[in-house]
Amino acid sequence: MNLRRYFHTAMIPLDRYSSTWRQGLSRLLGSAWGLKQGSAVLGLLLVLIGFPGCDGTTTTGIGNSKEMIAALSAKVPKGTGLAMAKTFMESEKFEVTELTKAKWKGKSGLTFLQCVRRDGSPPIFRQWEVALMNDGKVVTSIEARTWLVYP
């Protein structure tokens, strides 16, 4: 069996189409107008569909509580003022509620910022609940929990 002839004949259609594709691409990008037009189309596509997982937040795409706590601790370390912590969490697309004498993971009488967010798209979501424990002035610790919500 002559493998060279087999692969050569199998590649003829691909070579024909790929050379046509290369010629068209070089024509489009060969001129300044083609480069501008190609860049505009690419930019428009990126704006319309976006990058998956890139919505401008540092916590998007995290899948477990330990990673979330680590990511948030880097941005909202212990001692951060509550106003700054609340602003940051809202910029991460969390809904923030200040709770006093509340219950978290079986402990009651706690003061914390409750931060809630849903990631994903229907029908499956990842529900996040983050607690920024505080003493009324600054963040003292961060706790998080997550679970999947589906029909």
C-alpha positions in Angstrom: 0.0 0.0 0.0 1.4 3.3 -1.0 0.7 5.7 1.9 2.1 8.7 0.2 -0.4 8.4 -2.7 -3.2 7.8 -0.2 -2.5 10.9 1.8 -1.8 13.0 -1.2 -5.1 12.2 -2.8 -6.9 12.7 0.5 -5.4 16.1 0.9 -6.2 17.5 -2.6 -9.6 19.0 -1.6 -8.2 20.4 1.6 -5.3 22.0 -0.2 -7.6 23.6 -2.7 -9.9 25.1 -0.1 -7.1 26.1 2.3 -5.3 28.0 -0.5 -8.5 29.8 -1.4 -9.0 30.6 2.2 -5.4 31.9 2.5 -5.8 34.0 -0.6 -9.0 35.6 0.7 -7.5 36.3 4.1 -4.4 37.8 2.5 -6.6 40.0 0.3 -8.6 41.1 3.3 -5.6 41.9 5.5 -3.3 43.0 2.7 -4.7 46.5 2.5 -5.1 49.0 5.2 -8.9 49.1 4.7 -9.1 45.4 4.9 -7.2 45.4 8.2 -9.4 48.1 9.6 -12.5 46.2 8.4 -11.3 42.9 9.8 -10.4 44.5 13.2 -13.9 46.1 13.4 -15.7 42.9 12.7 -13.5 41.0 15.3 -14.1 43.8 17.8 -17.8 43.8 17.2 -18.0 40.0 17.7 -16.0 40.2 21.0 -18.4 42.9 22.3 -21.5 41.0 21.3 -20.5 37.5 22.6 -17.9 38.6 25.1 -15.4 36.3 26.6 -16.9 33.4 28.6 -16.2 34.0 32.3 -14.8 37.5 31.7 -17.4 39.9 33.1 -14.9 42.3 34.8 -15.1 40.6 38.2 -12.2 38.8 39.9 -14.4 36.1 41.4 -16.2 34.8 38.3 -15.6 31.2 37.4 -14.6 30.2 41.0 -16.1 26.8 41.8 -15.6 26.2 45.5 -15.7 28.0 48.8 -12.0 27.8 49.6 -11.0 29.5 46.3 -13.6 32.2 46.8 -12.4 32.9 50.3 -8.8 33.1 49.0 -9.7 35.5 46.2 -11.8 37.7 48.4 -9.2 37.8 51.1 -6.7 39.2 48.6 -9.1 42.0 47.7 -10.8 42.6 51.1 -8.2 41.7 53.8 -8.9 41.8 57.5 -9.1 45.4 58.7 -10.8 46.7 55.5 -13.6 49.2 56.3 -17.2 48.1 55.9 -18.0 50.8 53.3 -15.1 49.8 51.1 -15.8 46.1 51.5 -19.5 46.6 50.6 -18.5 48.7 47.5 -16.1 46.0 46.4 -18.6 43.2 46.8 -21.3 45.1 44.9 -18.7 45.6 42.1 -18.4 41.8 42.1 -22.1 41.6 41.4 -23.1 40.5 44.9 -26.3 41.7 46.6 -25.1 43.0 49.9 -27.2 43.2 53.1 -25.9 44.3 56.5 -27.1 41.9 59.2 -26.8 42.1 63.0 -27.6 39.5 65.5 -28.0 37.1 62.6 -27.3 33.4 62.2 -24.6 31.9 60.0 -23.7 28.2 59.8 -25.4 27.4 63.1 -23.9 30.3 65.0 -26.3 33.1 66.1 -25.8 36.6 67.3 -23.3 37.5 64.6 -22.7 40.8 62.7 -21.8 40.4 59.1 -22.3 41.6 55.5 -24.3 39.0 53.7 -23.4 38.8 50.1 -25.5 36.7 47.7 -24.9 36.0 44.0 -26.1 33.6 41.3 -23.6 32.5 38.6 -24.4 30.7 35.4 -27.4 30.5 33.1 -30.7 28.6 33.1 -31.5 26.0 34.0 -28.4 25.5 36.3 -27.0 28.2 38.6 -24.3 28.3 41.2 -25.6 30.1 44.3 -23.0 32.0 46.4 -23.4 33.2 49.9 -20.5 35.0 51.4 -20.3 36.5 54.9 -17.9 39.3 55.7 -17.8 39.0 59.5 -17.1 42.4 61.1 -17.0 44.2 64.5 -19.2 47.0 63.2 -16.3 48.9 61.7 -13.9 46.6 59.9 -13.9 43.1 58.3 -12.6 40.5 60.8 -13.0 37.3 58.6 -14.5 36.0 55.5 -16.7 32.8 55.2 -18.4 31.4 52.1 -20.6 28.6 50.9 -21.9 27.6 47.6 -24.3 25.1 46.0 -25.9 24.3 42.7 -29.5 25.3 42.0 -31.3 23.3 39.3 -34.8 22.0 38.5 
